[in-house]
Amino acid sequence: MKTRTLIALVAVLVLAGCTSTTSNLPVRTDYSKNTAFHEWKSFRFASDSKSKDYQRYPRLERMAQQALEEELTARGYTRLEEGSPDFRVAYELIFRGGTKPQAAPEDRGAEPKATAYGGSSQRGTLIVRMLDPRTAEILWTGQIAEIKMNVIEPQKELSKAVRRLLVEFPPLTG
């Protein structure tokens, strides 16, 4: 009986070690010291002006936006479709990691194309910026790196990453 319990315990510990916990992921934040974050009540997402310098995944970007909206509204902020918000939210979801560039079949072994990737162990970095709605000045920025995307439940991983990142928003000022 003790052997079965020991084997089960070892199996649980091994599985726990294989999962990425967002509480251990590196987070960096910075903010404007002169901003009255406590007065903010409403937000709007900034227009999409993301760089084309990296591979984009629109489905995952929509999931990240949904996670941001859910977390911000859970904290009491209101998303506005019209009118003037207190801040705008811009974000980027950038992937890198265990993928290798692959040559496309028509290249016949020539230089690999930079946007063709193979593999499935991508890691993401989520960068969120809270902007002044009038000047687009960055008033708060946060970055969480090394998000290991769960292929089965990517929304769950992104929601945990957003929650972890926004622990430090709004900053305690004064």
C-alpha positions as CSV (number, residue, x, y, z in Angstrom):
1,M,0.0,0.0,0.0
2,K,2.8,2.4,0.8
3,T,4.4,1.8,-2.6
4,R,1.2,2.8,-4.4
5,T,1.0,6.0,-2.4
6,L,4.6,6.8,-3.0
7,I,4.2,6.2,-6.8
8,A,1.1,8.4,-6.9
9,L,2.8,11.2,-5.0
10,V,5.8,11.1,-7.3
11,A,3.5,11.2,-10.4
12,V,1.7,14.2,-9.0
13,L,4.9,16.0,-8.3
14,V,6.3,15.3,-11.8
15,L,3.1,16.5,-13.4
16,A,3.1,19.7,-11.3
17,G,6.7,20.3,-12.3
18,C,5.8,20.1,-16.0
19,T,3.2,22.9,-15.8
20,S,4.1,26.5,-16.0
21,T,2.8,28.6,-13.1
22,T,2.2,32.2,-13.8
23,S,3.2,33.1,-10.3
24,N,6.8,32.3,-11.2
25,L,6.9,34.2,-14.5
26,P,9.0,37.3,-14.8
27,V,7.0,40.5,-14.6
28,R,8.3,44.1,-15.2
29,T,6.3,47.3,-14.7
30,D,7.0,51.0,-14.9
31,Y,4.7,54.0,-14.5
32,S,4.5,57.7,-14.5
33,K,4.9,58.9,-10.9
34,N,2.7,62.0,-11.5
35,T,-0.4,60.1,-12.6
36,A,-3.5,59.9,-10.4
37,F,-4.3,56.3,-11.2
38,H,-6.9,56.1,-8.4
39,E,-9.1,58.5,-10.4
40,W,-9.4,56.2,-13.4
41,K,-12.8,54.6,-13.9
42,S,-13.1,53.9,-17.7
43,F,-11.0,52.5,-20.5
44,R,-11.0,51.8,-24.2
45,F,-8.7,49.6,-26.2
46,A,-6.2,51.5,-28.4
47,S,-6.4,51.0,-32.1
48,D,-4.3,48.2,-33.6
49,S,-0.9,49.6,-34.5
50,K,1.1,46.5,-33.7
51,S,4.4,45.9,-35.3
52,K,4.6,43.4,-38.2
53,D,8.1,42.4,-37.2
54,Y,7.0,39.2,-35.5
55,Q,4.6,36.4,-36.1
56,R,1.0,37.4,-35.2
57,Y,-1.7,35.1,-34.0
58,P,-5.1,37.0,-34.2
59,R,-7.0,34.3,-32.3
60,L,-4.7,34.5,-29.3
61,E,-4.6,38.3,-29.5
62,R,-8.4,38.3,-29.3
63,M,-8.1,36.0,-26.2
64,A,-5.6,38.3,-24.6
65,Q,-7.9,41.3,-25.2
66,Q,-10.8,39.4,-23.7
67,A,-8.7,38.4,-20.7
68,L,-7.7,42.1,-20.2
69,E,-11.3,43.3,-20.5
70,E,-12.5,40.7,-18.0
71,E,-9.8,41.5,-15.5
72,L,-10.2,45.3,-15.8
73,T,-14.0,45.1,-15.5
74,A,-13.7,42.7,-12.5
75,R,-11.6,45.4,-10.9
76,G,-14.4,48.0,-11.4
77,Y,-13.3,49.7,-14.6
78,T,-15.8,50.3,-17.3
79,R,-15.1,49.7,-21.0
80,L,-16.4,52.5,-23.2
81,E,-17.2,52.1,-26.9
82,E,-18.0,55.8,-27.3
83,G,-17.0,58.9,-25.3
84,S,-13.8,59.8,-23.6
85,P,-12.2,57.1,-21.4
86,D,-9.8,57.8,-18.5
87,F,-7.2,55.6,-20.2
88,R,-6.6,53.5,-23.3
89,V,-5.2,50.0,-23.2
90,A,-2.7,48.9,-25.8
91,Y,-1.2,45.4,-25.8
92,E,1.1,43.2,-27.8
93,L,1.4,39.4,-27.7
94,I,4.8,38.3,-29.0
95,F,5.8,34.7,-29.4
96,R,9.3,33.1,-29.6
97,G,10.8,29.9,-28.4
98,G,11.0,26.3,-29.3
99,T,10.3,26.8,-33.0
100,K,12.7,26.7,-35.8
101,P,12.4,28.5,-39.2
102,Q,11.5,26.0,-41.9
103,A,12.1,26.3,-45.6
104,A,8.9,26.4,-47.6
105,P,8.6,23.6,-50.2
106,E,9.0,26.1,-53.1
107,D,12.3,27.2,-51.7
108,R,13.9,23.8,-52.3
109,G,16.2,24.1,-49.4
110,A,17.1,27.8,-49.9
111,E,17.3,30.2,-47.0
112,P,14.4,29.6,-44.6
113,K,11.5,32.1,-44.6
114,A,11.4,34.1,-41.4
115,T,7.7,33.7,-40.9
116,A,7.5,29.9,-41.5
117,Y,7.7,28.1,-38.1
118,G,7.5,24.5,-37.0
119,G,7.2,23.0,-33.5
120,S,4.7,23.6,-30.8
121,S,6.5,24.8,-27.7
122,Q,6.1,28.5,-28.2
123,R,6.5,30.9,-25.3
124,G,4.8,34.3,-25.3
125,T,5.4,37.7,-23.9
126,L,2.5,40.0,-23.1
127,I,3.2,43.7,-23.0
128,V,0.4,46.0,-21.8
129,R,0.5,49.8,-21.9
130,M,-2.0,52.1,-20.3
131,L,-2.1,55.3,-22.3
132,D,-3.3,58.9,-21.9
133,P,-6.3,59.0,-24.2
134,R,-5.5,62.5,-25.5
135,T,-1.7,62.3,-26.0
136,A,-1.0,58.6,-26.2
137,E,1.7,59.0,-23.6
138,I,2.5,55.7,-21.8
139,L,1.4,56.2,-18.2
140,W,1.8,52.5,-17.1
141,T,3.5,49.6,-18.8
142,G,3.8,46.0,-17.8
143,Q,5.4,43.0,-19.3
144,I,5.1,39.3,-18.4
145,A,7.4,36.9,-20.2
146,E,7.8,33.2,-20.8
147,I,4.0,32.4,-21.0
148,K,4.0,28.7,-22.1
149,M,0.9,28.4,-24.2
150,N,-1.4,25.4,-23.4
151,V,-2.6,24.3,-26.8
152,I,-5.8,22.9,-25.3
153,E,-6.8,25.8,-23.1
154,P,-4.9,28.9,-24.3
155,Q,-7.6,31.3,-22.9
156,K,-6.9,29.9,-19.4
157,E,-3.2,30.5,-19.7
158,L,-3.7,34.0,-21.0
159,S,-6.2,34.9,-18.3
160,K,-3.7,33.7,-15.6
161,A,-0.9,35.7,-17.2
162,V,-3.1,38.9,-17.4
163,R,-4.2,38.5,-13.8
164,R,-0.5,38.1,-12.7
165,L,0.6,41.1,-14.7
166,L,-2.2,43.4,-13.5
167,V,-1.5,42.6,-9.8
168,E,0.8,45.6,-10.0
169,F,-1.9,47.9,-11.6
170,P,-2.8,50.4,-10.5
171,P,0.5,51.1,-8.8
172,L,0.5,52.3,-5.2
173,T,1.5,56.0,-5.5
174,G,2.0,58.6,-2.9
